[in-house]
Amino acid sequence: MKNIKGETMTVDIKHLDHKGSGRGSTWRENDEGNPKKLRLIVPQTLPGETVKVTVDRPDRKKWRTNPQEILTTSPERVEPPCPHFEKCGGCIWQHWNYSGQLNYKTAHVKQILEHKGYDKGLVRETIGMEDPWHYRNKMEFTFSPEGDLGLHEQGNFRKIIPLETCLIAGETMVDATMVVSEWVKDHQLEGYDKDLHEGLLRHLMVRQSFATGEIMLALFATKAPEGPLQQAADDLVARITERCPNVKSLLWLENTDWADRAQSEKDHVLAGRDFINDEMAGYRFRLWFDTFFQTNPLQAAKLVELALEMGQPKKTEKMIDLFCGVGTFSLPFADRVKELAGIELVESSIESAKRNAEDNGLSNTRFLAKDARKGIDQMLESFGKPELLLIDPPRSGAGGKVMRRIGRAQPQRIVYVSCNPESFAEDLQELEPFGYTLKEVQPVDLFPHTFHVELVTIIELKEK
Ligand SMILES: C[S@@+](CC[C@H](N)C(=O)[O-])C[C@H]1O[C@@H](n2cnc3c(N)ncnc32)[C@H](O)[C@@H]1O
């Protein structure tokens, strides 16, 4: 196919792709003069729209395009409220009204399950948020080499959009970020250049407990806050103390690694403590800068509530929580079962889960830091067969080995919490030969204005 970059064409948007961008197609002659279907990706469009686009670049077997003019507008289209919307990669569906987003998420889950042979009638309507803005309790902003602080441009990890506002982050988190941004400019500090591996400031991680109000600011830098930087660090402490009383943890974290991750080789507590206190579903959690915790706390509390409702834990039962993280589900379930065992890969999360259980006065838990694929056998041998099992794997799903091991262990009820309907459906199929039936699927919108959807589901062993 000849290069069609820069060509303008008209396209009907039929579907959305797996990342939430519009998809359509048109016909073109190929080099041999035969008609060839061109598959086009059109960001910021909606199903049912007709759009004039300019072709940008090839993307695997498709062409990425830029919308120029919406010729037929979807009745669900709205004016995106955020000034960064067109460029920022944070939330790609701000041009879609919220009920349209929720309906799409429900239909998408139904379609995936139906495709795998399940009854789509088991899928309930997606539970949305009453106010779908300022819902995130954690953000990671990046410094450009010039010292601008903001989010990455969509599809371009080298470009930073200087932050003016963010409509999905908690509002006081944005205020605290702006104080740091101003401080960087006033001291003319340089950002880090990842191509040259030079410069000082890399990222700013902001996390806040919506329950206690406490904020953590963690600045990742390539040098210690010493020598000439000491004065600047002292000034940051003074500004934050005066203007952001909710900041209970102000950290300077050294990271000299080439890898561009928010990790630390040496931690400096500039002010306050090295953790913040949070609460979820009535349980207390301590969060360090590297603790994984659900990022939409209001909706995550609903996930816990739904998991309890579907799992029906009993005081006589044993339970396993696979991929347990810091114990978001383990703690409320442990309160309602005889004994609970959690498995999780990340050691620091397991340390947190143990401490969280202790902080909440739970003495019937045990936690194992291990890859689930290996840890599950070990746990089943030492702990015995559970009546109830909760599983909340990463996006890739649990995989056949883990699912078949669960199937052989024959827990009566499995609560499967998923952030990816596709991998959920695949894992579910692995359970079929072991006599399980899918009973109910509840989608929950944890990330409004993005294509992500979370599921809480219940799978039961058929009566013999
Ligand atoms: C979706 S999170 C769920 C965490 C927890 N249930 C919660 O709600 O906070 C998935 C978890 O699986 C863990 N994980 C990823 N791969 C793993 C593996 N192979 N074995 C065990 N845990 C794993 C991650 O560290 C993460 O904590």
The ligand as a Gaussian input file, in Angstrom:
#p B3LYP/6-31G(d) Opt

LIG

0 1
 C       -5.438000      -5.765000      40.625000
 S       -4.233000      -5.801000      41.894000
 C       -5.225000      -6.305000      43.247000
 C       -4.665000      -6.049000      44.599000
 C       -5.627000      -6.141000      45.768000
 N       -6.597000      -7.181000      45.637000
 C       -6.304000      -4.809000      46.004000
 O       -7.484000      -4.654000      45.683000
 O       -5.645000      -3.890000      46.501000
 C       -3.333000      -7.217000      41.450000
 C       -2.245000      -7.606000      42.416000
 O       -1.606000      -8.779000      41.925000
 C       -0.226000      -8.718000      42.223000
 N        0.458000      -9.648000      41.297000
 C        0.821000      -9.441000      40.015000
 N        1.328000     -10.577000      39.484000
 C        1.302000     -11.518000      40.450000
 C        1.672000     -12.884000      40.514000
 N        2.220000     -13.491000      39.467000
 N        1.486000     -13.555000      41.658000
 C        0.929000     -12.940000      42.738000
 N        0.551000     -11.640000      42.741000
 C        0.729000     -10.931000      41.614000
 C        0.112000      -7.247000      42.063000
 O        1.264000      -6.928000      42.778000
 C       -1.145000      -6.581000      42.617000
 O       -1.022000      -6.318000      43.992000

